[in-house]
Amino acid sequence: MSASDSMPDAGSSASANTMCIVPERAKLHLAMLVCQLGYAGNHIILKTVLNMDVSMLVFPVYRNIVALVALVPFAYFFEKRDRPPLSTSILIQFFLLGLIGVTCNQGFYLLGLNNTSATFASASENSVPAITFLLATILRMEQVHLNRKDGIPKVIGTLASVAGALVITLYKGPTLFGSNSQLSNQSILGDVKGKSWILGCIYLIGHCLCWSSWIVLQTPVLKKYPARLSITSYTYFFSILQFLAVAALFERDSQAWLVHSTGELFSIFYTGLVASAMTYAIQIWVIDKAGPVFVSVYLPLQTLLVAVIESVALGEEFYLGGIIGAVLIVAGLYLVVWGKNEESKFDEEKPATPSVSENNNGESSSNASLIQPLLPTSSD
């Protein structure tokens, strides 16, 4: 073989080596940034769709069918050897994940968004990190050591991220750029005439509770059924059946099942492919690798991204409050990640002493499997 024949192999080998040296932590951060960008677009698109008077029962059916069709081929081929056999217990858990994480989650969100605004709906989701952190701590999936230097930054960072998103929503300040004077006279919480703002807030609280519960419940399910794409596919399958049952009972208008415009068709494919299939698959991968709190702490970025998209694409004004909120969000994320890195270092330095319960019916190993570090110390 000549030197010229070996050059393509050398090039491909170098490319593969370059991909391998990308740190696992960088992949996790990049994945969550892409996920939140997809969700930011989802807020604006769904608000536009609701203004078209589409059915809030029929639209999720089409959206989730698109997501399922996109996920099934990847789940079948990539996880063909990794899928454990199905059992009644596993199917029940998939049904509950579909009910909590998709059906109730999307239903409450659409009802809340219809009664409020995209900006407020995005801001309300910033309660998800705090709720997830609390649930994970109660279920002992996340450890908080307030007497150590890694514990306090995690708590302060989560609160700072939530506070930053709230500042973006509730505080305008002087205009920095943007010249849409027609929109400047609107309330920052949006024009919601004829809607029930209080009822919308209640729906959004239910949406956040469902989302937090879904994030936390993923961890034990992944321990029993370590096939991420298959779990997501089954979740959407059961959700489609649930939405179909609800729509059959309550949706009496046959015209609601028809797609009336190109905008509706685009929104179905965007929400199905990007906001459902892609984002859910990314989240379940990151949850498996880094834990539930790492996923939820990135949610405040949605509000910042929604504000930027509305300012650039829709011509809305961008205020000083947006900059202050962005600084708080970034600082909060830094504190949480720094706290998790310090926690990983502490765990590495801790001497490995055998536990008394290690030989007691294997209880220690099963419990330890639920308490995984937020950021792994080694790449896979």
VOPAVO-155387 format. One record per residue (C-alpha): residue in three letters; x, y, z. Coordinates in steps of 0.02 Angstrom, whole numbers, plus 50000, padded with zeros to 5 digits. Each point is the difference from the previous one (the first is absolute). Example, Ala and Ser with C-alpha at 12.3 -4.5 7.8 and 13.67 -1.06 7.14 Angstrom:
ALA506154977550390SER500695017249967
END
This chain:
MET500005000050000SER500685017049951ALA500125015250112SER498625008549901ASP498834985350033SER500275001350185MET499645018650009PRO498094998550006ASP500144987450140ALA501155011650095GLY498815014449974SER498494990350060SER500994993650148ALA500505017750048SER498195005549984ALA499424985950111ASN501345004250128THR499445018150000MET498224994850039CYS500614988650138ILE500965013850090VAL498445010850018PRO499674999550188GLU498414991650058ARG499545015650099ALA500135010949845LYS498824988249907LEU498745001250141HIS500055019050004LEU499855001349811ALA498554987749997MET499035010050128LEU500325016449909VAL499294992649840CYS498544993050099GLN499555016950075LEU500155008849831GLY498754987649930TYR498825003250146ALA500165018949979GLY499384998849822ASN498634988550059HIS499285013350117ILE499815012749861ILE499354987849870LEU498704992550115LYS499365017150050THR499795004049815VAL499094983549973LEU498795003350142ASN499585016749921MET499434989949847ASP498664991850111VAL500664982349977SER499334986450114MET501054997750156LEU499494981650001VAL500324995849817PHE501625009649975PRO500984989750130VAL499424983949914TYR500805005349834ARG501525007150088ASN500344984050096ILE499684988949847VAL501375009649908ALA501164997850150LEU499644981450012VAL500294997149814ALA501665009250013LEU500594990450153VAL499474982049962PRO501294996149862PHE501445006350108ALA499364990850153TYR499784983849902PHE501704999549914PHE501135008550128GLU499314991150152LYS499574983249922ARG501264990950108ASP499825010750156ARG498124998950028PRO499534988950147PRO498434989449984LEU498385009050038SER498994995950154THR498335005550067SER500875010750132ILE501075008849869LEU498495003349887ILE499055007650146GLN501485011550034PHE500055005149817PHE498145003650007LEU500255011150153LEU501485008949920GLY498895003649849LEU498595006150111ILE501075011250110GLY501425005249884VAL499045002549837THR498114999850013CYS499765010150160ASN501605010049969GLN499495005749825GLY498175001950045PHE500315011450148TYR501285009949900LEU498825003449855LEU498605005150118GLY501195011450096LEU500775007549843ASN498285003449927ASN499535010350153THR501675009050024SER501455003549882ALA501564991849931THR501155010450109PHE499064996250159ALA499814981549956SER501884999049974ALA500335009150163SER498854988650098GLU501034985049948ASN501445006950100SER499194992650154VAL500434982949928PRO501825000250063ALA499455003750178ILE498614987049995THR501154987049922PHE501385003850125LEU498774997850143LEU499264983849932ALA501724992849961THR500605004350175ILE498464992350082LEU500224984149898ARG501885000150038MET500505001349818GLU500925016250037GLN501085003650152VAL500135017350078HIS501405003350125LEU499715017550067ASN501494997950116ARG501174997849851LYS500585012449869ASP499144990449860GLY498265000050079ILE499625018550020PRO500475004949819LYS498774987349931VAL498585007550100ILE500505018149966GLY500304996349816THR498284992549977LEU499175014850085ALA501045012349899SER499484992149836VAL498175000850048ALA500205018150059GLY500845004849837ALA498574993249896LEU498745009050108VAL500955016549980ILE499924998149810THR498124997850012LEU499505012450135TYR501265014249983LYS500195010149840GLY501175014350033PRO500625011349860THR499974993949820LEU501704994349935PHE499524995749822GLY498454996549895SER498805012749930ASN498284992149995SER499055014150084GLN498334991449971LEU500514985650110SER500845010750130ASN498345005550070GLN499464982250037SER500214992050169ILE501574989750015LEU498884985650052GLY499085000949834ASP498285005049938VAL498804987450073LYS498325008849983GLY498534988150019LYS501094987150087SER500094994250180TRP501755004750058ILE499804991550170LEU499374983949921GLY501445000649876CYS501245001450144ILE499214984850085TYR500154990049839LEU501835005049983ILE500354994650179GLY499264983049957HIS501104999649845CYS501565003450103LEU499554986750129CYS499764987249863TRP501645004649915SER500984998950163SER499224983350043TRP500414993349827ILE501835005250015VAL500194991750170LEU499054984149954GLN501124997249849THR501484994950108PRO499284984250082VAL499184994749836LEU501675001349910LYS500774988650130LYS498754986449958TYR499875003249813PRO501625008049935ALA499385004049825ARG499735018749989LEU499205001649828SER498874985150030ILE499375007650162THR499615016349911SER499134990749858TYR498904990050119THR499635016050097TYR499365008649843PHE499044984649945PHE499004999450161SER499775018949997ILE499244999149825LEU498754987150061GLN499595011050151PHE499765015849895LEU498944990349874ALA498874993950140VAL499805017550072ALA499725007949829ALA498704986849955LEU499025004450156PHE500115019049999GLU500395005849823ARG498345000949907ASP500545010449849SER500544988749856GLN500855014749915ALA501255000850144TRP500854984549930LEU500415008849836VAL501595010149969HIS499445016649928SER501625009049960THR501854998249964GLY500375008450166GLU499074986450094LEU500924986549902PHE501695008050036SER499595001750185ILE499494981650010PHE501654994449925TYR501055012250102THR499194995550165GLY500034981649957LEU501784998749934VAL500905013650100ALA499005003850158SER499474981950029ALA501124986949918MET501665009250005THR499835008750169TYR499274985050092ALA501364988649930ILE501345012650051GLN499285001850175ILE499884981350031TRP501814997849942VAL500625014050113ILE498964993550147ASP500834983049980LYS501745007749989ALA499905014550122GLY498454998650108PRO498335009050005VAL500545016450081PHE501285003549863VAL498584999649873SER498815011050097VAL501295013350042TYR500145004549816LEU498155004249985PRO500215018550048LEU500945002649837GLN498354998249910THR499385016950061LEU501595008649943LEU499924991649829VAL498145004249979ALA500385018250039VAL501425000449873ILE498994991249864GLU498525011750025SER501155015049994VAL500974994849844ALA498714990549899LEU498415009050051GLY500735017350028GLU499565001450184GLU501025011450110PHE501374992950109TYR500185007950171LEU501325001850134GLY499054987350102GLY500454987049869ILE501865003250023ILE499874999450191GLY499004984049991ALA501254992249879VAL501445003750119LEU499064991950144ILE499584984749895VAL501794997549942ALA500665002850176GLY498754987550069LEU500474986849873TYR501855002750039LEU499704997950187VAL499034983849978VAL501284992449881TRP501435005750111GLY499144992350151LYS499784983549909ASN501824999949947GLU500545002950179GLU498844986150057SER500804988249874LYS501735004650062PHE499464997150180ASP499314982949956GLU501624995549911GLU501075005250148LYS498924990650124PRO500864983950053ALA499154984249941THR499414991450157PRO498924984449988SER498235002150063VAL499294988650131SER498444997849896GLU500924994749841ASN499794982050044ASN498235002450063ASN499004993449851GLY500805012749882GLU498965014350070SER501395012949994SER500354997749816SER498185001849950ASN499795015850103ALA501635007649938SER499444997649820LEU498655013050026ILE501215013250064GLN501055003949848PRO501145015249981LEU499335014649900LEU501585001149895PRO500974983849976THR501865001050035SER500484989249851SER499464999149819ASP499184984749929
END
